[in-house]
Amino acid sequence: MWLNEDENELRRDLQSVASDLRWSAVELLRLAEQLRQAGNDVDAQAALRLCELFQGDEGRLAGYAEEVKAKVISRTKVH
């Protein structure tokens, strides 16, 4: 099924933000490990909680992108 230009843009935007969240979660994991090694377990745990939130949000956005692809979600510009 073909997507219109607006739907393609929406899908790309959703995938891009999901990718940004994935990259951010990886960086947070790295920082959490550094904090833990420095003896700052409280901040390390806070970073890990943020990482979990980002991973959940990434999954949701990736799911929305798939819904756009399947035409469950559509987008048209209103002038």
Secondary structure, DSSP 8 states (H G I E B T S, - for coil): ----HHHHHHHHHHHHHHHHHHHHHHHHHHHHHHHHHTT-HHHHHHHHHHHHHHHHHHHHHHHHHHHHHTTSS------
